[in-house]
Amino acid sequence: MSAPNTQGGSPVSTVALKLVMAGSGLALAAFVLQHMVGNLQVFQGRETYNAYAEFMQGLGGIKWAARAGLLGVIGLHIVSSIALTRRNKMARPESYSALKNRKTGLPALLMLEAGIVVLLFVVYHLAHFTLGVVHADAGFDLVDGSRRDLYNHFIRSFSPERWPVVLAYLVANVALAAHLSHGIQSTFKTLGIAVGRWRKPLELVGPAFGLLILLGNCAMPLAVLSGALAEESSQHSPTADTQGADPTTAKEAESR
């Protein structure tokens, strides 16, 4: 039996690190897909989107457990990525960057850089939509005195006068798509299933998934920027509808 492939005195084998990176990457890809599908409900209007946001916020302990688990997965992905990068550099007498230039395409070549962009974007995105400390002037208005009007906050955040915000989201999603494209391809190779007749079909899954995420995530801010999505006012109550009307008509409406 051969000894485990370890380097630098680390007790964790390279194979184990690759499996951790692959598994955490797939988990994060699944989260990205779920997050995109949920946010695409913005196209169904204010009530639907705000109801979805309220449902997610109302999950209580489940929500916090999911967030903690997600942070753990992100941590595992980052740590395994750094460890593998260091081992690859130490194991090759030739310049690692020069070897990458010869053997890989642009998404693989910029995998680390794209990952850093995505990580910075996640922090920015949380500060924007979760904590409300960035672009706070876009508003976190209350609806019915109890829930946030995240739909109109979303619309204001990507309005034409905020085109730099739209640009930042587009650039970040290009980086995310590139990272997912190569990452999913590498995952199938790591798991040993991209072989034989399955090799070419599975090589298409990563780019297809990355393109799907890119189109879905970019469609939302671009729809706002183009005016396809616009702010919606709250539904008026019968009492509010009668304000300013003829007194007789108002009394008839209130008596119904």
Secondary structure, DSSP 8 states (H G I E B T S, - for coil): -------TT-SS-HHHHHHHHHHHHHHHHHHHHHHHHHHGGGGG-HHHHHHHHHHHHTTTHHHHHHHHHHHHHHHHHHHHHHHHHHHHHHH-SS-HHHHHHHH--HHHHTHHHHHHHHHHHHHHHIIIIIS--SSGGG---EETTTEE-HHHHHHHHTSGGGHHHHHHHHHHHHHHHHHHHHHHHHHHHHTT-S-GGGHHHHHHHHHHHHHHHHHHHHHHHHHHHHTSS--------HHHHTTTS-HHHHHHHHH-
